[in-house]
């Protein structure tokens, strides 16, 4: 048995008994939400902090509600086509998935200030507008496939670390809440190589350079129901407040496969590790916003989005199945694990400027600060370990958004936008880039907007996590989105 593996196992005796549950990765997944908005705002790259006058203000900067002088309703369906490309130990794979969703539905009720005949109509609080919206803030629909030959470690390393986290004897492994260590021992993938004060020490019983593949299918998303109020003070200052009620549904079904050889007889094995996760949750947040017009053509905006405080229920099942070329077979029986925990997502601060050119259109730009380092998990025994991982893996970022709208004639509008969203993963280069464009049509009190957006981003994925040197796949996610908004003023 390799001496370095024994040292690694000695260092891993305190490894979390919940190491199979990658809550720190889930925290990042559930914190990557975007604003559910109309096609018009999607087209200008969501650079809307200072724009106002659009139903997206309900879920963005609620101060924008103060610009409305009529009630309004809109609905926005979305078509999304996603592609995920993976690079894992030099091998590249690609998988795709398509879906149709409701991205946004909003209604606003306008309430103007009642002014006595002959009184001043442009001073003081001129309206109090009330808005309600439903928005899709995150889509999890995608397929992932990766494959490669791992020269550094094996799924057996993962199983051995789980065994060492249990400690004690082989009988203790068999009776532990976490079955992964026992399964690894039972399937001859790990073996006892000594003992210490915690009990037996376990190490991999496999050679390196095994062939590994992973296939994963995900569904679900995050939604937000918003209740907002906004007001206009003297046509100069606009203020707003939003309460957001959030929901989360995440389903992930994955199978990790490894083909290799055990020591010392080089018996070829094939093992399947199934990890299926069904997660639901609910939470709340709030948003504060303001827009100020120093001159008629310029608007300055700022908004604060609090963290979302989630209560999450995670229902997962694990199974390990191993077969040997020599004939031995160990069938897998799914083992359920249910967990309840809390998650605090990052807070966001936005600042923006919009410049209007009379009836010709406008240009807008936003800067956004997102505190990914402030993500926090809680309400389970090893949350402090995962929070340390969050601190080690993620950082706060600054994002930039720009966009504009031009009026082509009395009825038609042309729009374009661009987002640069920084990667919050420490030491990982690359960012999310979103390019968008669209057309708008206005006639009387009706409007129709269509937008196309292309988003691409890079991220890191770990098929299984070790106390050090986890195997790493580099992913590139690309999505093509089409949004269509129909609206009416009344």
C-alpha positions, 0 to 999 in steps of 0.5 A: 500500500502506498505510504502517501495514501496512509498519511492521507488517511491519517489526516482525514480522520476528522473528515465530515460524516456528511462529506457525500452531501456537497452543501457548499457547492449547493450554496453556490448553485442556489445563490446564482439567481438573476432578476426575473424581468420583462423582455425589454429589460432582458434586451438591455442586459438588465441594466435597469437600476436607474431606468424605471417605468418598467414592470421589472422594477417590482423585482429590481429597483422598486423606486422605478414604480414611481414613474408609472402614471397608469396601471399595467400588466405583462406576461413573459414566457421563455424558451431556453436551450442549454449546452454544457461542455466538460474537460476532465483530465484532457477529455472533452464532452458535450451535452444539451437540454431544452425547456420552456418556462414562464419567466415573469408575470407582473401587474401594477396598480397606479394610485395618483395623489388627489389634488384639490382644484387649483392646488400645486400638482407637481410638488410632494408625493405625487403617487403611491403605486403598488406592484405584484410579480412572479419571476423565474430567477434561476434555471437548473435544467441541464445535462452533464457528461464527463469522462477521463482517466484520473492519474491522481486518485480514485473513488476509493479515496473518497470511500476511505475518507468516509470510513476514516471519518467514522473511525472505530472497527469494521463493525462500527463501519457497518453500523454507521449512519454514513454507509460509504465507508462500509460499502467501500470495505465490503466491495474490497475497494478499501482496506484497513492498513493500521490503527490509531486512537480513533480506530482502524485506518483505511486506505484505497485498495486500487491502482491509479489511472482508472477510467472515470465517467459521470452523467448528470441530469438536473431539473427545477429552478428558483422562483420569486414572488414580489410585493412592492410599493414605489412613490414619486416625490416632486418628479425628482426623487423616486423611492421603493420597497419590495418584499420577496418570497422565494421558492426552490426546487432542485432535482439532480440525478447522477451516476459516477462510474469507475473502471480500474484494478485493485491491488495487488492482483490487478483484478478489474472492477467496475463500480457505480456510485449513484447520487440522487438529490431532491431539494426544496426550500422557501425563503424571503428577502427585501429590496430598497431602492431610489432614483434621483433626477438631477436634471430631466435627462439624467437618472441616478439609481441605487438599490440594495437586495438583502440576502435571501434567508432559506429553509431547505429540505434535502432528500438524497439517496446513495447507492454503490454497486461493484462488479469484478471481472472475476465474477464477484458482484456487490449490488447496490441498494439505495440508501435514503438521507434526509437533511434540513438546513438553512442557507443565507445567500449573498447580498447585492448592491447596485448603482446605475445611471441612465441618460435619456435623449428626449424621444430618441431613446436612452443609454444605461449602465449598472455596477453590481456588488455581490458578496458571495463570500457572505454565503452561510450554511447552518442548522446541521452539525458540520455546517462550520466545515462547509462554511470554511470551504465557502470561505476558501473557495469563493469571493465577493465580485463586482459585475458590470451591465450596459444597455440601451434602447433606440426608437426607430419610429412611432411604434418600433424600438431597437434594444441591445445589452451586455453583461460581464459577471465576474467568477466568484470562484477563487483561482478560477479565471473566466466570467459569465458573458451575456449578449442580448438584443431585441425589438419592441412594438407599441400601439395605443395601450398595448405592447409586444417585446421580443428578446434573444440573449446568449449567456456563457460561463465557466465553472469548476465541478468536483465529481467527489470531494476529498480533504485535498486535491479533489478531482476537478472538471472544467465546465463551460455552460452556454444558453440561448434564451428567447423571451416574449412579453405581451403587456397592456396598460389600463 
